[in-house]
Amino acid sequence: MSETTHDGGVAVTMPPSPDDGLSGAELAAKYGLSQSGARPGLVEYVRQLWGRRHFILAFSQAKLTAQYSQAKLGQLWQVATPLLNAAVYFLIFGLILGARDGVPPGGKEGKANYVPFLVTGVFIFTFTQQSVMAGVRSISGNLGLVRALHFPRASLPISFALQQLQQLLYSMIVLLVVLLSFQQLPTWRWLLVVPILALQFVFNSGLALVFARLGSKMPDMAQLMPFVLRTLMYASGVMFPLHYMLVNRAQAPLWLADLMQMNPVAVFMDLMRFALIDGYTLNDIAPHAWWLAVSWTILAGVVGFVYFWKAEERYGRG
């Protein structure tokens, strides 16, 4: 359709479009368009993450290899560091503060069990500690990778937790030597190590996902977390039996000791000590410890994953 203007020109009038009046969202829906970088649905996100499983494994192995590449002792520091920490704790807590006296089953046998008790606690706590610290920096410390490539961002904190699991497996060889050196011979309970580590890995991955999201927006989180984790270490009985030090030595109420023993780090350490150390019975660990471990694992794994996924499209921006 056309008409003549006042100056003799011709103005062309276009017929109305069927898309007139539609909003941007309606137009996108009509023509099958989607927002670039939009967060996928939860099920689709899990599928994408599973598709990157080989990348997660390769990335964790590369980080593990590079971690001590500049040190002369190289990968030996993976086990030397927690062992040196255990030696310091043995001097302060075992000898000076007398924490050996409360190790099950008590008496001379309990004192003989203190080194396996301590080394097991240090290795298990370090697994969680390093998973959290690596998770805090997993997004903020890899912005170049996040901005350059499209992949599920949860791959990063999970791969860092997997790196710490691999490092712990190297440490377990040293722990085995320590156990045998103190007459802790293999029993059927040693088989429990596998499900315990599986549960703790999922729990640690959930924590890593939570702190990865927090650390991506709050860089100071990496400076704060060492203090939080140090407090958790003392509250979990890494270097001493919680009930003995709180109730027998500090005269604290029994309910407080029970409550502290139910924190997830203490639960995983209790289960590992029960599995590996003679003299430990179910009466020496938190009540319903297996149910607590499973509950903490599900809670941290599900909440951490969903919490991280909710901000998927915002990582690496701003």
ABEGO torsion letter per residue (X at the ends): XBBBBAAGBBBBBBBBBAABGBBAAAAAAAAGBBBBGBBBBAAAAAAAAAAAAAAAAAAAAAAAAAAAAABAAEAAAAAAAAAAAAAAAAAAAAAAAGAAAABOAEEAAAAAAAAAAAAAAAAAAAAAAAAAAAAAAAAAAAAAAAAABBBBAAAAAAAAAAAAAAAAAAAAAAAAAAAAAAGBBBBAAAAAAAAAAAAAAAAAAAAAAAAAAAAAABAAAAAAAAAAAAAAAAAAGAABBAAAAAAAAAGBBAAAAAAAAABAAAAAAAAAAAAABBGBBAAABBBGAAAAAAAAAAAAAAAAAAAAAAAAAABGBX
